[in-house]
């Protein structure tokens, strides 16, 4: 979904930091070899993730939804020197591709891959997080939030992707569309929950920044 006229969007891209070569290669291989390549964070959103991470300089990060590893590498660019990312995905078939580019990126030792159901894995993590990126199955966004909020450091940041869902969140919702219903509920939760303060940015398919009080 494009929120800007194409010429203006191109101007934005031309005047923003470009993605590193390794991420260009990962993006190309994802589009060539992996199903649903539109799930990949684009170059602009990747630079936004990288910039936010560099501003925060997190020590501990949780990513829910690794896919081919693009966003994990972007976030790793801003890790503190001894920082670590836990990234969870249930698709074990993508693990080799993830590893290939984690090695190429130079952040291999700071990225810990976890394969399985995030709803089951998150409660087992005995960590406090400075940054969380939620970009997995949309119907579980509210559940993921409730699991991670108690594991956040005060002042920590929760980033949530795809919260505009191609504009479906403002349309009449099909009763069978569980993803859209969950995102509408999730966006309302972030706006009303007293534990966070939230700004929703019209970046790509919608990116929410929530600061934990």
Buried (B, 14 or more C-beta within 10 A) or exposed (E): EEBEEEEEEEEEEEEEEEBBEBBEBBBEBBEEEBEEBEBBBBBBBBBBBBBBBEEBEBBBBBBBBBBBBBBBBBBBBBBBEEBBBBBBBBBEEBBEBBBBBBEBBEBEEBBEBBBEEBBEBBEEBEBEBBBBBBBBBBBBBBBBBEBBBEBBBEEBBBBBBBBBBEEBBEEEBEEEBBBBBBBBEBBEBBEEBEEBEBEBBEBBBBBBBBBBE
